[in-house]
Amino acid sequence: MPMTPTNPFKWRHYPGAVILCCVRWYLRYPLAYAHVAELMRERGLAVDGSCVWRWVQAYGPELEKRCRSYLKPTSKCYRVDETYVRVKGEDKYLYRAVDKYGQTIDFLLAARRDASATKRFLRKALNEPQNPHPRVINVDKSPAYPAAVKALKAEGTLRRRCRLRRCKYLNNVIEQDHRTVKQRVCLAKGYGSFWTAWRTLRGIEAVSMIRKGGARWVAKGDAVAQARFICKLFGLAA
């Protein structure tokens, strides 16, 4: 169903506040679609789990797109790692980067874990205006990272003074941060298609960035302010 910038909930059966509440609950908390539907039924609204799934597929990516311009600048110390996501019984790889304070820099779902996917992810992160060019990129022992960094420096996308540091214990920050995503993925028991996984993960990562205080004027730990911020992104009064 087409989504307009001024009225993203046009032609929907339920009000935008109900839809956004369901989407936010699913993306923020370790809940299954059936759990969200049951919470809505407790409030007198007959919502099916498949309906919540369709809303997440539509509004998860839209939330990520709308919140990008409100993100705070990150630091120049990158922590980069990847974790696997099950899609149709196969492992796909979610590349993620946080700074030394734990703020999310960027993320990308890739079919393979190789130099090409690594380079594509780093280029995506560097193209975001809130991300400064890194002073140091900390990675694990994967051989894909040196090859990708070398190629990006050769083409001028990455500054030559940027240092690639392969020190595993410094990546504890991002390995702990993976848990937020992994909890949701394990509850979903895998995804039916690559694009279903990618749309869902975009919403999960967006809510995670807001929860960690990555958005301007929204404090970390202030759940009420975070809910109001998401509502305002879609033109709704909290």
C-alpha positions as a Markdown table, in Angstrom:
| # | Residue | x | y | z |
|---|---|---|---|---|
| 1 | Met | 0.0 | 0.0 | 0.0 |
| 2 | Pro | 1.5 | 3.4 | -0.9 |
| 3 | Met | 2.8 | 5.5 | 1.9 |
| 4 | Thr | 2.8 | 9.3 | 1.6 |
| 5 | Pro | 5.2 | 11.6 | 3.5 |
| 6 | Thr | 2.3 | 13.6 | 5.0 |
| 7 | Asn | -0.1 | 10.7 | 5.8 |
| 8 | Pro | 1.9 | 7.4 | 6.2 |
| 9 | Phe | -1.2 | 5.6 | 7.6 |
| 10 | Lys | -3.6 | 6.4 | 4.8 |
| 11 | Trp | -6.1 | 3.7 | 4.0 |
| 12 | Arg | -5.0 | 1.6 | 7.0 |
| 13 | His | -7.8 | -0.2 | 8.9 |
| 14 | Tyr | -6.5 | 1.0 | 12.3 |
| 15 | Pro | -5.4 | 4.4 | 13.5 |
| 16 | Gly | -1.7 | 5.4 | 13.2 |
| 17 | Ala | -1.3 | 5.4 | 17.0 |
| 18 | Val | -2.3 | 1.8 | 17.3 |
| 19 | Ile | -0.1 | 0.7 | 14.3 |
| 20 | Leu | 2.9 | 2.6 | 15.6 |
| 21 | Cys | 2.4 | 1.2 | 19.1 |
| 22 | Cys | 2.4 | -2.4 | 17.8 |
| 23 | Val | 5.5 | -1.8 | 15.6 |
| 24 | Arg | 7.4 | -0.1 | 18.4 |
| 25 | Trp | 6.6 | -2.8 | 20.9 |
| 26 | Tyr | 7.8 | -5.5 | 18.6 |
| 27 | Leu | 11.0 | -3.8 | 17.6 |
| 28 | Arg | 11.9 | -2.7 | 21.1 |
| 29 | Tyr | 11.0 | -5.7 | 23.3 |
| 30 | Pro | 11.6 | -9.4 | 22.9 |
| 31 | Leu | 8.1 | -10.2 | 21.8 |
| 32 | Ala | 6.7 | -12.4 | 19.1 |
| 33 | Tyr | 4.0 | -11.1 | 16.7 |
| 34 | Ala | 1.5 | -13.3 | 18.6 |
| 35 | His | 2.5 | -11.6 | 21.9 |
| 36 | Val | 1.9 | -8.1 | 20.5 |
| 37 | Ala | -1.5 | -9.2 | 19.1 |
| 38 | Glu | -2.5 | -10.6 | 22.5 |
| 39 | Leu | -1.5 | -7.3 | 24.2 |
| 40 | Met | -3.7 | -5.5 | 21.8 |
| 41 | Arg | -6.6 | -7.9 | 22.5 |
| 42 | Glu | -6.3 | -7.1 | 26.2 |
| 43 | Arg | -7.0 | -3.5 | 25.2 |
| 44 | Gly | -10.1 | -4.4 | 23.2 |
| 45 | Leu | -8.6 | -4.4 | 19.7 |
| 46 | Ala | -8.8 | -7.5 | 17.5 |
| 47 | Val | -5.4 | -7.5 | 15.9 |
| 48 | Asp | -3.9 | -10.6 | 14.3 |
| 49 | Gly | -0.2 | -11.5 | 14.5 |
| 50 | Ser | 0.0 | -11.5 | 10.7 |
| 51 | Cys | -1.3 | -8.0 | 10.6 |
| 52 | Val | 1.5 | -6.9 | 13.1 |
| 53 | Trp | 4.0 | -8.6 | 10.8 |
| 54 | Arg | 2.8 | -6.5 | 7.8 |
| 55 | Trp | 3.0 | -3.3 | 9.8 |
| 56 | Val | 6.6 | -4.1 | 10.9 |
| 57 | Gln | 7.5 | -4.8 | 7.3 |
| 58 | Ala | 6.1 | -1.5 | 6.2 |
| 59 | Tyr | 7.0 | 0.8 | 9.0 |
| 60 | Gly | 10.3 | -0.7 | 10.3 |
| 61 | Pro | 12.3 | 0.6 | 7.3 |
| 62 | Glu | 10.4 | 3.8 | 7.3 |
| 63 | Leu | 11.3 | 4.5 | 10.9 |
| 64 | Glu | 15.0 | 3.9 | 10.2 |
| 65 | Lys | 14.8 | 6.2 | 7.2 |
| 66 | Arg | 13.1 | 9.0 | 9.2 |
| 67 | Cys | 15.3 | 8.9 | 12.2 |
| 68 | Arg | 18.6 | 9.1 | 10.3 |
| 69 | Ser | 18.6 | 12.9 | 10.1 |
| 70 | Tyr | 18.2 | 13.2 | 13.9 |
| 71 | Leu | 21.1 | 11.0 | 14.9 |
| 72 | Lys | 24.0 | 12.4 | 16.9 |
| 73 | Pro | 27.6 | 12.4 | 15.5 |
| 74 | Thr | 29.5 | 9.3 | 16.5 |
| 75 | Ser | 33.2 | 9.1 | 17.5 |
| 76 | Lys | 36.1 | 8.3 | 15.3 |
| 77 | Cys | 36.9 | 5.0 | 16.9 |
| 78 | Tyr | 35.0 | 2.3 | 15.1 |
| 79 | Arg | 34.3 | -1.2 | 16.5 |
| 80 | Val | 33.3 | -3.5 | 13.6 |
| 81 | Asp | 32.0 | -7.1 | 13.7 |
| 82 | Glu | 29.5 | -9.3 | 12.1 |
| 83 | Thr | 26.9 | -11.8 | 13.5 |
| 84 | Tyr | 24.9 | -14.5 | 11.6 |
| 85 | Val | 21.2 | -14.4 | 11.0 |
| 86 | Arg | 19.2 | -17.4 | 9.9 |
| 87 | Val | 17.3 | -16.9 | 6.6 |
| 88 | Lys | 15.4 | -19.8 | 5.1 |
| 89 | Gly | 17.7 | -22.2 | 7.0 |
| 90 | Glu | 20.9 | -20.6 | 5.8 |
| 91 | Asp | 23.3 | -18.3 | 7.6 |
| 92 | Lys | 23.4 | -14.6 | 6.4 |
| 93 | Tyr | 25.7 | -12.1 | 8.0 |
| 94 | Leu | 24.7 | -8.9 | 9.7 |
| 95 | Tyr | 27.6 | -6.4 | 9.7 |
| 96 | Arg | 27.4 | -3.9 | 12.5 |
| 97 | Ala | 29.6 | -1.1 | 13.7 |
| 98 | Val | 29.5 | 0.9 | 17.0 |
| 99 | Asp | 31.8 | 3.6 | 18.3 |
| 100 | Lys | 33.8 | 3.2 | 21.5 |
| 101 | Tyr | 30.9 | 4.5 | 23.6 |
| 102 | Gly | 28.5 | 1.9 | 22.1 |
| 103 | Gln | 26.6 | 4.2 | 19.8 |
| 104 | Thr | 25.5 | 2.4 | 16.6 |
| 105 | Ile | 27.4 | 3.7 | 13.5 |
| 106 | Asp | 25.7 | 1.5 | 10.9 |
| 107 | Phe | 24.6 | -2.0 | 9.9 |
| 108 | Leu | 24.2 | -4.1 | 6.8 |
| 109 | Leu | 22.8 | -7.5 | 6.0 |
| 110 | Ala | 24.9 | -9.4 | 3.5 |
| 111 | Ala | 24.6 | -12.9 | 1.9 |
| 112 | Arg | 28.3 | -13.6 | 2.3 |
| 113 | Arg | 31.1 | -12.8 | 4.7 |
| 114 | Asp | 33.9 | -11.7 | 2.4 |
| 115 | Ala | 35.9 | -8.6 | 1.3 |
| 116 | Ser | 33.2 | -7.4 | -1.1 |
| 117 | Ala | 30.5 | -7.4 | 1.6 |
| 118 | Thr | 32.9 | -5.8 | 4.1 |
| 119 | Lys | 33.8 | -3.0 | 1.7 |
| 120 | Arg | 30.1 | -2.4 | 0.9 |
| 121 | Phe | 29.3 | -2.1 | 4.6 |
| 122 | Leu | 32.2 | 0.3 | 5.3 |
| 123 | Arg | 31.3 | 2.5 | 2.3 |
| 124 | Lys | 27.7 | 2.6 | 3.5 |
| 125 | Ala | 28.8 | 3.7 | 7.0 |
| 126 | Leu | 31.2 | 6.4 | 5.7 |
| 127 | Asn | 28.4 | 7.9 | 3.5 |
| 128 | Glu | 26.2 | 8.7 | 6.5 |
| 129 | Pro | 26.6 | 12.4 | 7.4 |
| 130 | Gln | 26.6 | 11.8 | 11.2 |
| 131 | Asn | 29.6 | 9.4 | 10.9 |
| 132 | Pro | 33.0 | 11.1 | 10.8 |
| 133 | His | 35.9 | 9.4 | 9.0 |
| 134 | Pro | 37.4 | 7.0 | 11.5 |
| 135 | Arg | 40.8 | 7.5 | 13.1 |
| 136 | Val | 40.9 | 3.7 | 13.9 |
| 137 | Ile | 38.8 | 0.7 | 12.9 |
| 138 | Asn | 39.0 | -2.2 | 15.4 |
| 139 | Val | 38.2 | -5.6 | 13.9 |
| 140 | Asp | 38.7 | -9.3 | 14.6 |
| 141 | Lys | 41.0 | -11.7 | 12.8 |
| 142 | Ser | 38.8 | -12.1 | 9.7 |
| 143 | Pro | 41.0 | -11.7 | 6.6 |
| 144 | Ala | 38.2 | -9.8 | 4.8 |
| 145 | Tyr | 38.8 | -6.5 | 6.7 |
| 146 | Pro | 42.4 | -5.8 | 5.6 |
| 147 | Ala | 41.5 | -6.4 | 2.0 |
| 148 | Ala | 38.4 | -4.2 | 2.2 |
| 149 | Val | 40.3 | -1.3 | 4.0 |
| 150 | Lys | 43.1 | -1.5 | 1.5 |
| 151 | Ala | 40.7 | -1.2 | -1.4 |
| 152 | Leu | 38.8 | 1.7 | 0.2 |
| 153 | Lys | 42.0 | 3.6 | 0.8 |
| 154 | Ala | 43.1 | 3.0 | -2.8 |
| 155 | Glu | 39.9 | 4.5 | -4.2 |
| 156 | Gly | 40.0 | 7.4 | -1.8 |
| 157 | Thr | 36.8 | 6.6 | 0.2 |
| 158 | Leu | 38.9 | 6.0 | 3.4 |
| 159 | Arg | 41.7 | 8.2 | 4.5 |
| 160 | Arg | 45.1 | 6.7 | 4.4 |
| 161 | Arg | 45.9 | 7.7 | 7.9 |
| 162 | Cys | 43.1 | 5.5 | 9.2 |
| 163 | Arg | 44.5 | 2.6 | 11.2 |
| 164 | Leu | 43.2 | -0.9 | 11.1 |
| 165 | Arg | 43.6 | -2.5 | 14.5 |
| 166 | Arg | 43.1 | -6.2 | 14.9 |
| 167 | Cys | 42.6 | -6.6 | 18.7 |
| 168 | Lys | 39.8 | -9.0 | 19.7 |
| 169 | Tyr | 39.3 | -7.9 | 23.3 |
| 170 | Leu | 38.5 | -4.3 | 22.2 |
| 171 | Asn | 35.5 | -5.6 | 20.3 |
| 172 | Asn | 33.8 | -6.7 | 23.5 |
| 173 | Val | 31.6 | -3.5 | 23.2 |
| 174 | Ile | 30.1 | -4.6 | 19.9 |
| 175 | Glu | 29.9 | -8.3 | 20.8 |
| 176 | Gln | 27.8 | -7.3 | 23.8 |
| 177 | Asp | 25.7 | -5.0 | 21.6 |
| 178 | His | 24.9 | -7.9 | 19.3 |
| 179 | Arg | 22.6 | -9.3 | 22.0 |
| 180 | Thr | 19.9 | -6.7 | 21.4 |
| 181 | Val | 19.5 | -8.0 | 17.8 |
| 182 | Lys | 20.1 | -11.7 | 18.6 |
| 183 | Gln | 17.3 | -11.8 | 21.1 |
| 184 | Arg | 14.8 | -10.6 | 18.5 |
| 185 | Val | 16.2 | -13.0 | 15.8 |
| 186 | Cys | 16.1 | -16.0 | 18.1 |
| 187 | Leu | 12.5 | -15.2 | 19.0 |
| 188 | Ala | 11.6 | -15.0 | 15.3 |
| 189 | Lys | 13.2 | -18.4 | 14.7 |
| 190 | Gly | 14.7 | -17.3 | 11.4 |
| 191 | Tyr | 13.2 | -15.3 | 8.5 |
| 192 | Gly | 11.4 | -16.4 | 5.4 |
| 193 | Ser | 13.4 | -14.3 | 3.0 |
| 194 | Phe | 16.4 | -12.1 | 2.8 |
| 195 | Trp | 14.3 | -8.9 | 2.3 |
| 196 | Thr | 11.9 | -9.8 | 5.1 |
| 197 | Ala | 14.9 | -10.1 | 7.4 |
| 198 | Trp | 16.5 | -6.9 | 6.2 |
| 199 | Arg | 13.3 | -4.8 | 6.6 |
| 200 | Thr | 12.8 | -6.2 | 10.1 |
| 201 | Leu | 16.4 | -5.6 | 11.1 |
| 202 | Arg | 16.3 | -2.0 | 9.9 |
| 203 | Gly | 13.5 | -1.4 | 12.3 |
| 204 | Ile | 15.2 | -3.2 | 15.2 |
| 205 | Glu | 18.4 | -1.3 | 14.7 |
| 206 | Ala | 16.6 | 2.1 | 14.4 |
| 207 | Val | 14.8 | 1.5 | 17.8 |
| 208 | Ser | 18.0 | 0.3 | 19.3 |
| 209 | Met | 19.8 | 3.5 | 18.2 |
| 210 | Ile | 17.0 | 5.6 | 19.8 |
| 211 | Arg | 17.0 | 3.5 | 23.0 |
| 212 | Lys | 20.8 | 4.1 | 23.4 |
| 213 | Gly | 20.4 | 7.8 | 23.2 |
| 214 | Gly | 21.7 | 8.2 | 19.7 |
| 215 | Ala | 18.9 | 10.6 | 18.6 |
| 216 | Arg | 19.1 | 14.3 | 19.4 |
| 217 | Trp | 17.0 | 15.6 | 22.4 |
| 218 | Val | 16.1 | 12.0 | 23.4 |
| 219 | Ala | 17.9 | 10.8 | 26.5 |
| 220 | Lys | 19.0 | 7.3 | 27.1 |
| 221 | Gly | 16.7 | 5.4 | 29.4 |
| 222 | Asp | 13.8 | 7.8 | 28.9 |
| 223 | Ala | 11.2 | 5.4 | 27.5 |
| 224 | Val | 8.5 | 8.1 | 27.4 |
| 225 | Ala | 10.6 | 10.5 | 25.4 |
| 226 | Gln | 11.6 | 7.8 | 23.0 |
| 227 | Ala | 8.0 | 6.8 | 22.4 |
| 228 | Arg | 7.1 | 10.5 | 21.8 |
| 229 | Phe | 10.0 | 10.9 | 19.4 |
| 230 | Ile | 8.9 | 8.0 | 17.3 |
| 231 | Cys | 5.4 | 9.3 | 17.2 |
| 232 | Lys | 6.6 | 12.7 | 16.1 |
| 233 | Leu | 8.6 | 11.1 | 13.3 |
| 234 | Phe | 5.3 | 10.0 | 11.8 |
| 235 | Gly | 3.4 | 13.2 | 12.6 |
| 236 | Leu | 1.4 | 11.8 | 15.5 |
| 237 | Ala | 0.9 | 13.4 | 18.9 |
| 238 | Ala | 2.2 | 11.1 | 21.7 |
